[in-house]
Amino acid sequence: MTTAPADSAGTIAPEYGDKVIAVETAGSEPIPDAERHGSPLQLLWTWASPNIEFATVYIGVISVLFFGLNFWQATAALLLGTALGALTHGILSLDGPRFGVPQMAIGRFAFGFKGNLLPSGVNALVAGVGWFAVNSVSAAFALNTLTGLRPLPSLLLVVAAEIVIGFIGHNFVHAFERYAFPALAVIFLLAGVWTFKEADLGAPDAAGGIGGFLLAFSAAWGYAAGWNPGASDYSRYLPRTANRFRTALYPAVGLFVSVAVVSVIGAASATIVAPEDATPTAAFTGHLPGWLSNLVLLAIILGAVSANALNVYSSAMSITSLGLKLPTWLGRGAIVVLCGLAGTAAAWASLADAGHAYEAFLLVIAYWVGPWLGVVLVERWLQARTPDPVLSRRLSDRTFANWPGIAALLTGIAVSVPLFSNQEKFVGWVPEQWPSFGDITCLVGFVVSAGLYRVLRAKAQVETEPPVTAGS
C-alpha cells in the first residue's frame, strides 16, 4: 500500500504550494489547507500593478475630452467612482481564505449552481475577451510607437507574454506583479510630475455638467468594480487564519491608489493639446522628453501585460466555475490559452478605432457588474450567521438552486439599461428626456437588483420553511 507524502507535521505535503515556476493545476475546487500559503500583503501589489497602465490613464482622458469636464470636476468623479469599486473589492477578497475558491464559484450562493452559469459565462467573456483586448491594444500601440513595429506584430508579441504568465498560474502571477510594481510606480510618477508641469488645470469645462460628471463616475466605478468578479481568485490560497482586516485592506488600497493616481494623471494630460492624428499612446507621451517618453511606453507595455495576466487567468477561473464536466485535457492552463486567443482576435478587430471602442466598453462593463454586485453583497450579508461548513457544502451541491438571485440580476439589467443607458449608439429614455442625468445605469442596476433580491429571498425562504404544527 502507498501513502501520500507528508511533511514534518504529519499533514499532506503540498504539490504546488509556493512554487513560482510551476504550472498550477487547480481549478474551481477548494484549495486544501496544505496548499495554503502567502500573506495579505501580496494583494497590495497584485492589485496595484495591473492598474498602473494606459487603460487607467484613458479613464481620465475621456472624462475631460469626451465627457466635457474640467480637470477638477473629472478628478472628483474619478476618485468617488474608484473608491466605491475599491471598497467592495476589499470586502469580496475576504471570501478567498474563507472558502478557497474563485470569486465566480462563490456566486453559487447568490444564483444557485446552475443559475451561476450566466454571470460566470459573462465574466469569462468580459475579462478574457473584452478587457484582454482593450489592454492588449494599448500595449500594441505603445510598442508600435516605441519601435516602429507594425501594430499587428506588436499585438502578437504582447499577447504571447500575457498568455504565458496566465498559463503558469497563480504563484507566477503574484510574483510578476510584485516585481513589475516598483518599475511601473516610478515611471508613471515621473510622467505625472512632468504632465502636471505642462497641464492647464484651470482650463474651463466643455459644458459637461452633472451629466458628464455621472458619465465619468460610471466609467471609473465600472473600471474599479470590473475587477470585483475576480477578487478572491488571488486570495484563495491564503491560509484560513490570514488577518481579515489586512486581507480586505491591501487589495482595496492597491486598487484605489493605483487607479486614482493614474487616472488623474490622465485627466491632466487631456488638458495638453496633442496632434489630431496621434494614436492614444502617442498623445499621452507627446509632451514628455524623449528619454521619459520611451520609459513610459515601456511601462504601458509592462502595465498592460500585468493587467492581462490577471484578466486571462480570471477568465479561465470563471470558466472552471461554470461547473461543467470538461475533458481532462481542457484544464485551467488550456482554458487560459483559448481565452487568450479569443481576446487576441477581439483586439485585432478593434485596432482601427480603439478610443471609441474603449469608451463604450467602460460603460457597458458597469451595466452588468452593478446588478451582479448588488445581489452578491446582499447574499453575503444574509448568510452572515450561517456556519462556514454549511456554506462550503452548498458550494459543491449541484442541486442547490436560488431563483431569486438570477431573477433580481436580470430585472436589474432589464430596468436600468433601457431606461438609463447613455451611449453613442443607444440612449435610454431618462437621459433622452433629461440629458443632465448622464449615465447612472450602474447605480440604478445595483439598487434595483439588491432591493429586489432582498425581497424575493425573504419570500422564497418563507415558502420553503416547514409549517409549524401544534405541539412542535
C-alpha positions as CSV (number, residue, x, y, z in Angstrom):
1,M,0.0,0.0,0.0
2,T,1.2,3.5,-0.7
3,T,0.6,6.6,1.3
4,A,0.5,10.3,0.4
5,P,3.8,12.2,1.1
6,A,3.7,14.0,4.4
7,D,5.5,16.9,5.9
8,S,7.1,17.1,9.4
9,A,3.7,17.9,11.0
10,G,2.2,14.7,9.5
11,T,-0.1,16.5,7.1
12,I,-0.3,16.0,3.4
13,A,2.6,17.8,1.7
14,P,1.7,20.4,-0.9
15,E,2.3,19.6,-4.5
16,Y,2.0,23.2,-5.7
17,G,2.5,25.2,-2.5
18,D,4.5,28.4,-3.0
19,K,6.4,27.2,-6.1
20,V,6.7,30.1,-8.5
21,I,8.0,28.3,-11.6
22,A,5.4,25.5,-11.6
23,V,2.2,25.2,-13.7
24,E,-0.9,25.4,-11.4
25,T,-3.4,22.6,-11.9
26,A,-6.2,23.7,-9.5
27,G,-9.5,24.9,-11.0
28,S,-12.5,26.0,-9.1
29,E,-12.3,23.3,-6.4
30,P,-11.4,24.5,-2.8
31,I,-7.7,24.9,-2.2
32,P,-6.7,22.4,0.6
33,D,-5.1,23.7,3.8
34,A,-1.8,22.0,2.9
35,E,-1.6,24.2,-0.3
36,R,-2.4,27.5,1.5
37,H,0.4,30.0,1.7
38,G,1.3,33.7,1.4
39,S,0.2,36.8,3.3
40,P,-2.3,39.5,2.6
41,L,0.4,42.0,1.8
42,Q,0.9,40.4,-1.6
43,L,-2.6,41.5,-2.6
44,L,-1.3,45.2,-2.4
45,W,0.9,45.0,-5.5
46,T,-1.1,42.3,-7.2
47,W,-4.0,44.8,-7.4
48,A,-1.8,47.9,-7.9
49,S,0.4,46.8,-10.8
50,P,-2.4,45.9,-13.2
51,N,-3.9,49.4,-12.9
52,I,-0.6,51.3,-13.5
53,E,-1.2,51.2,-17.2
54,F,-2.6,53.1,-20.1
55,A,-6.2,51.8,-19.8
56,T,-6.3,53.6,-16.5
57,V,-4.9,56.8,-18.0
58,Y,-7.6,56.8,-20.6
59,I,-10.4,56.9,-18.0
60,G,-9.1,60.3,-17.0
61,V,-8.6,61.3,-20.7
62,I,-12.2,60.6,-21.7
63,S,-13.6,62.3,-18.6
64,V,-12.2,65.6,-20.0
65,L,-12.2,65.1,-23.8
66,F,-15.4,63.1,-24.2
67,F,-17.5,63.9,-21.1
68,G,-16.8,67.7,-21.1
69,L,-15.4,68.1,-17.6
70,N,-12.6,70.3,-16.4
71,F,-9.7,68.8,-14.5
72,W,-11.1,69.3,-11.0
73,Q,-14.6,68.0,-11.9
74,A,-13.1,65.0,-13.5
75,T,-10.9,64.3,-10.5
76,A,-13.8,64.4,-8.1
77,A,-15.8,61.9,-10.3
78,L,-12.8,59.6,-10.7
79,L,-12.0,59.5,-7.0
80,L,-15.6,58.8,-6.0
81,G,-16.2,56.1,-8.5
82,T,-12.8,54.4,-7.8
83,A,-13.4,54.5,-4.0
84,L,-16.7,52.7,-4.3
85,G,-15.3,50.0,-6.5
86,A,-12.2,49.5,-4.3
87,L,-14.3,49.2,-1.2
88,T,-16.4,46.3,-2.5
89,H,-13.2,44.7,-3.9
90,G,-11.7,44.5,-0.4
91,I,-14.9,43.0,1.0
92,L,-15.1,40.3,-1.6
93,S,-11.4,39.4,-1.2
94,L,-12.3,38.1,2.3
95,D,-14.0,35.1,0.8
96,G,-10.8,33.7,-0.7
97,P,-9.2,32.5,2.6
98,R,-12.7,31.6,3.9
99,F,-13.7,29.2,1.1
100,G,-10.6,28.7,-1.0
101,V,-12.5,29.0,-4.4
102,P,-12.6,31.6,-7.2
103,Q,-14.9,34.6,-6.9
104,M,-17.3,33.4,-9.5
105,A,-17.7,30.0,-7.8
106,I,-18.7,31.9,-4.7
107,G,-21.5,33.3,-6.8
108,R,-23.3,29.9,-6.5
109,F,-24.6,31.1,-3.1
110,A,-26.4,34.0,-4.8
111,F,-27.5,32.4,-8.0
112,G,-27.5,28.6,-7.4
113,F,-25.3,26.1,-9.1
114,K,-27.0,26.2,-12.5
115,G,-28.0,29.9,-12.3
116,N,-24.4,30.8,-11.7
117,L,-23.7,29.7,-15.3
118,L,-24.9,33.1,-16.6
119,P,-22.7,35.5,-14.5
120,S,-19.7,33.2,-14.7
121,G,-20.0,33.0,-18.5
122,V,-20.4,36.7,-18.8
123,N,-17.3,37.4,-16.7
124,A,-15.3,34.9,-18.8
125,L,-16.1,36.9,-21.9
126,V,-15.7,40.3,-20.3
127,A,-12.3,39.5,-18.7
128,G,-10.8,37.1,-21.3
129,V,-12.1,38.9,-24.4
130,G,-13.1,42.5,-23.5
131,W,-10.5,43.6,-21.1
132,F,-7.8,41.4,-22.7
133,A,-8.5,43.2,-26.0
134,V,-8.5,46.7,-24.5
135,N,-5.2,46.3,-22.7
136,S,-3.5,44.4,-25.5
137,V,-4.4,47.2,-28.0
138,S,-2.9,49.9,-25.7
139,A,0.3,47.8,-25.3
140,A,0.5,47.2,-29.1
141,F,0.2,50.9,-29.8
142,A,2.9,51.6,-27.3
143,L,5.2,49.0,-28.8
144,N,4.4,50.4,-32.3
145,T,5.3,53.9,-31.2
146,L,8.5,52.8,-29.4
147,T,9.9,50.6,-32.1
148,G,8.1,51.3,-35.3
149,L,7.0,47.7,-35.5
150,R,3.6,47.5,-37.2
151,P,0.5,47.2,-34.9
152,L,-0.4,43.6,-35.7
153,P,3.1,42.1,-35.0
154,S,3.3,44.3,-31.9
155,L,-0.1,42.9,-30.7
156,L,1.0,39.3,-31.2
157,L,4.2,39.8,-29.2
158,V,2.3,41.4,-26.3
159,V,-0.4,38.7,-26.1
160,A,2.2,35.9,-26.2
161,A,3.7,37.2,-22.9
162,E,0.3,37.7,-21.3
163,I,-0.9,34.2,-22.1
164,V,2.3,32.6,-20.8
165,I,2.0,34.3,-17.4
166,G,-1.6,33.3,-17.1
167,F,-0.8,29.8,-18.2
168,I,1.8,29.2,-15.5
169,G,-0.7,30.3,-12.9
170,H,-1.4,31.8,-9.5
171,N,2.0,32.0,-7.9
172,F,3.8,33.2,-11.0
173,V,1.1,35.9,-11.5
174,H,1.7,37.2,-7.9
175,A,5.5,37.2,-8.5
176,F,5.2,39.0,-11.8
177,E,3.0,41.7,-10.3
178,R,5.4,42.1,-7.3
179,Y,8.5,42.8,-9.5
180,A,6.5,44.9,-12.0
181,F,5.2,47.3,-9.3
182,P,8.2,49.4,-8.4
183,A,9.2,50.0,-12.1
184,L,5.6,50.9,-13.0
185,A,5.2,53.2,-10.0
186,V,8.4,55.1,-10.5
187,I,7.9,55.7,-14.2
188,F,4.3,56.8,-14.0
189,L,5.0,59.1,-11.1
190,L,7.8,60.7,-13.1
191,A,5.4,61.1,-16.1
192,G,2.8,62.5,-13.7
193,V,5.2,65.2,-12.4
194,W,6.0,66.2,-16.0
195,T,2.4,66.1,-17.1
196,F,1.3,68.4,-14.3
197,K,4.0,70.9,-15.2
198,E,2.6,71.2,-18.7
199,A,-1.1,70.8,-17.9
200,D,-3.7,73.6,-17.9
201,L,-5.5,72.7,-14.7
202,G,-7.6,75.9,-14.9
203,A,-9.0,75.2,-18.3
204,P,-12.8,75.6,-18.3
205,D,-15.1,72.6,-18.9
206,A,-16.9,72.0,-22.1
207,A,-20.4,72.1,-20.6
208,G,-20.2,68.5,-19.4
209,G,-22.3,69.4,-16.3
210,I,-23.8,66.9,-14.0
211,G,-24.4,64.5,-16.9
212,G,-20.6,64.5,-17.7
213,F,-19.8,64.0,-14.1
214,L,-22.1,61.0,-13.8
215,L,-20.6,59.5,-17.0
216,A,-17.1,59.9,-15.6
217,F,-18.2,58.5,-12.3
218,S,-19.7,55.5,-14.0
219,A,-16.6,54.9,-16.1
220,A,-14.3,55.0,-13.0
221,W,-16.7,52.9,-11.0
222,G,-17.1,50.4,-13.8
223,Y,-13.3,50.2,-14.2
224,A,-12.6,49.6,-10.5
225,A,-15.6,47.3,-9.8
226,G,-14.8,45.5,-13.0
227,W,-12.1,43.7,-11.0
228,N,-14.6,42.6,-8.3
229,P,-15.6,39.4,-10.0
230,G,-12.0,38.2,-9.7
231,A,-11.3,39.4,-6.2
232,S,-11.0,36.0,-4.4
233,D,-9.2,34.4,-7.3
234,Y,-5.9,35.9,-5.9
235,S,-6.7,35.5,-2.2
236,R,-8.0,31.9,-2.2
237,Y,-4.6,30.4,-1.5
238,L,-4.2,32.5,1.7
239,P,-4.4,30.5,5.0
240,R,-7.8,30.4,6.7
241,T,-6.1,32.2,9.6
242,A,-5.0,35.2,7.5
243,N,-5.7,38.5,9.1
244,R,-9.2,39.6,7.9
245,F,-8.6,43.3,8.2
246,R,-5.4,43.2,6.1
247,T,-7.0,40.8,3.6
248,A,-9.6,43.4,2.9
249,L,-7.4,46.5,3.3
250,Y,-4.5,45.7,1.0
251,P,-6.4,44.9,-2.2
252,A,-8.7,47.9,-1.6
253,V,-5.8,50.2,-1.1
254,G,-3.8,48.8,-4.0
255,L,-6.7,49.1,-6.4
256,F,-7.8,52.6,-5.2
257,V,-4.4,54.3,-5.1
258,S,-3.3,53.0,-8.5
259,V,-6.5,53.8,-10.3
260,A,-6.9,57.1,-8.6
261,V,-3.4,58.4,-9.2
262,V,-3.0,57.2,-12.8
263,S,-6.5,58.2,-14.0
264,V,-6.0,61.7,-12.5
265,I,-2.7,62.0,-14.4
266,G,-4.7,61.0,-17.5
267,A,-7.2,63.8,-16.8
268,A,-4.3,66.3,-16.5
269,S,-2.8,65.1,-19.8
270,A,-6.1,65.7,-21.6
271,T,-5.7,69.4,-21.0
272,I,-2.5,69.4,-23.1
273,V,-3.1,69.9,-26.8
274,A,-2.0,66.9,-28.9
275,P,-1.8,66.4,-32.7
276,E,-5.1,65.3,-34.2
277,D,-3.6,62.2,-35.9
278,A,-1.7,61.0,-32.9
279,T,-2.5,57.5,-31.5
280,P,-3.9,57.5,-27.9
281,T,-0.5,56.5,-26.5
282,A,1.5,58.9,-28.6
283,A,-0.9,61.7,-27.5
284,F,-0.2,60.9,-23.8
285,T,3.6,60.8,-24.3
286,G,4.0,63.6,-26.9
287,H,4.8,66.3,-24.3
288,L,7.4,64.3,-22.4
289,P,11.1,64.4,-23.1
290,G,12.4,61.6,-25.3
291,W,14.0,59.6,-22.5
292,L,10.9,59.7,-20.3
293,S,8.6,59.1,-23.3
294,N,10.4,55.9,-24.1
295,L,10.3,54.8,-20.4
296,V,6.5,55.5,-20.3
297,L,6.0,53.5,-23.5
298,L,7.8,50.6,-21.9
299,A,5.7,51.0,-18.7
300,I,2.5,51.0,-20.8
301,I,3.5,47.7,-22.3
302,L,4.5,46.2,-18.9
303,G,1.3,47.5,-17.3
304,A,-0.9,46.0,-20.0
305,V,0.8,42.7,-19.6
306,S,0.3,42.9,-15.8
307,A,-3.4,43.6,-16.2
308,N,-4.0,40.9,-18.8
309,A,-2.1,38.3,-16.9
310,L,-5.0,38.7,-14.3
311,N,-7.7,39.0,-17.0
312,V,-6.8,35.8,-18.8
313,Y,-6.3,33.9,-15.6
314,S,-9.6,35.1,-14.1
315,S,-11.4,34.3,-17.3
316,A,-10.2,30.7,-17.0
317,M,-11.3,30.7,-13.4
318,S,-14.7,31.8,-14.4
319,I,-15.0,29.0,-16.9
320,T,-14.0,26.4,-14.4
321,S,-16.6,27.9,-12.1
322,L,-19.3,27.0,-14.6
323,G,-19.2,23.5,-13.0
324,L,-19.2,21.8,-16.4
325,K,-17.7,18.4,-16.8
326,L,-14.9,19.2,-19.2
327,P,-12.4,16.7,-20.7
328,T,-9.2,16.1,-18.8
329,W,-7.0,17.8,-21.3
330,L,-9.1,21.0,-21.0
331,G,-7.8,22.1,-17.7
332,R,-7.1,25.6,-16.3
333,G,-3.9,26.1,-18.4
334,A,-5.5,25.1,-21.7
335,I,-8.5,27.3,-21.0
336,V,-6.1,30.3,-20.4
337,V,-4.7,29.7,-23.9
338,L,-8.1,29.5,-25.5
339,C,-9.3,32.7,-23.7
340,G,-6.1,34.4,-24.8
341,L,-6.7,33.5,-28.4
342,A,-10.3,34.8,-28.3
343,G,-9.1,38.0,-26.7
344,T,-6.4,38.4,-29.3
345,A,-9.0,38.2,-32.1
346,A,-11.1,40.9,-30.4
347,A,-8.0,43.1,-30.0
348,W,-7.1,42.7,-33.7
349,A,-10.6,43.7,-34.7
350,S,-10.5,46.9,-32.5
351,L,-7.1,48.2,-33.6
352,A,-8.7,50.6,-36.1
353,D,-10.9,52.6,-33.6
354,A,-9.6,51.8,-30.1
355,G,-10.7,55.1,-28.5
356,H,-14.4,54.9,-29.1
357,A,-14.4,51.1,-28.5
358,Y,-12.9,51.7,-25.1
359,E,-15.3,54.4,-24.1
360,A,-18.3,52.2,-24.9
361,F,-16.7,49.2,-23.2
362,L,-16.1,51.0,-19.9
363,L,-19.8,52.0,-19.7
364,V,-21.1,48.6,-20.7
365,I,-18.9,46.8,-18.1
366,A,-20.7,48.6,-15.3
367,Y,-24.1,47.6,-16.7
368,W,-23.8,44.0,-15.6
369,V,-21.4,44.4,-12.7
370,G,-23.8,46.7,-10.8
371,P,-26.7,44.3,-10.6
372,W,-24.4,41.3,-10.0
373,L,-22.7,43.1,-7.2
374,G,-26.0,44.1,-5.6
375,V,-27.2,40.5,-5.4
376,V,-23.8,39.2,-4.3
377,L,-23.4,41.7,-1.5
378,V,-27.0,41.2,-0.2
379,E,-26.5,37.4,-0.1
380,R,-23.2,37.9,1.7
381,W,-25.0,39.9,4.3
382,L,-27.8,37.4,4.7
383,Q,-25.5,34.5,5.2
384,A,-23.5,36.2,8.0
385,R,-24.9,33.8,10.6
386,T,-24.7,30.6,8.5
387,P,-21.8,28.4,9.6
388,D,-18.9,28.1,7.1
389,P,-19.1,24.3,6.9
390,V,-22.8,24.5,5.8
391,L,-21.8,27.2,3.2
392,S,-18.9,25.1,1.9
393,R,-21.1,22.1,1.3
394,R,-23.5,24.3,-0.6
395,L,-20.8,25.4,-3.0
396,S,-20.4,21.9,-4.4
397,D,-24.1,20.9,-4.3
398,R,-25.1,20.7,-7.9
399,T,-28.8,20.6,-6.8
400,F,-28.7,23.9,-4.9
401,A,-30.9,26.5,-6.6
402,N,-31.6,30.1,-5.8
403,W,-34.0,31.6,-8.3
404,P,-34.3,35.0,-6.6
405,G,-30.7,35.7,-7.4
406,I,-30.9,35.3,-11.2
407,A,-34.4,36.9,-11.2
408,A,-33.0,40.0,-9.4
409,L,-29.9,40.2,-11.7
410,L,-31.9,40.1,-14.9
411,T,-34.5,42.5,-13.6
412,G,-31.8,45.0,-12.6
413,I,-30.4,44.9,-16.1
414,A,-33.8,45.0,-17.8
415,V,-34.8,48.1,-15.8
416,S,-31.6,50.0,-15.8
417,V,-30.2,49.6,-19.3
418,P,-33.3,50.6,-21.4
419,L,-34.2,53.5,-19.1
420,F,-30.8,55.0,-18.1
421,S,-28.2,53.9,-20.7
422,N,-26.4,56.8,-22.3
423,Q,-24.1,55.7,-25.0
424,E,-23.2,56.8,-28.5
425,K,-25.3,54.0,-30.1
426,F,-28.1,53.9,-27.6
427,V,-29.6,56.5,-25.3
428,G,-32.2,55.4,-22.7
429,W,-35.5,57.1,-22.1
430,V,-34.4,59.1,-19.0
431,P,-31.2,60.7,-20.4
432,E,-33.1,61.3,-23.7
433,Q,-35.7,63.3,-21.8
434,W,-33.3,64.8,-19.3
435,P,-29.7,64.8,-20.5
436,S,-28.4,66.1,-17.2
437,F,-28.9,62.6,-15.8
438,G,-25.8,61.4,-17.7
439,D,-25.4,57.7,-17.2
440,I,-26.5,56.3,-13.9
441,T,-27.3,52.8,-15.2
442,C,-24.8,51.1,-12.9
443,L,-26.2,52.7,-9.8
444,V,-29.8,52.0,-10.8
445,G,-29.0,48.4,-11.6
446,F,-27.2,47.9,-8.3
447,V,-30.1,49.4,-6.2
448,V,-32.9,47.6,-8.2
449,S,-31.2,44.2,-8.0
450,A,-30.1,44.5,-4.4
451,G,-33.5,45.6,-3.2
452,L,-35.5,43.1,-5.3
453,Y,-33.2,40.2,-4.2
454,R,-33.7,41.1,-0.6
455,V,-37.5,40.9,-1.0
456,L,-37.5,37.8,-3.2
457,R,-35.0,36.0,-1.0
458,A,-37.2,36.6,2.1
459,K,-40.3,35.4,0.3
460,A,-38.6,32.3,-1.0
461,Q,-37.3,31.5,2.5
462,V,-40.8,31.7,3.9
463,E,-42.2,29.5,1.2
464,T,-39.6,26.7,1.8
465,E,-39.8,26.7,5.6
466,P,-41.8,23.7,7.0
467,P,-45.1,24.7,8.5
468,V,-45.4,25.0,12.3
469,T,-47.7,22.3,13.8
470,A,-49.3,22.1,17.2
471,G,-47.0,20.8,19.8
472,S,-43.9,21.4,17.8
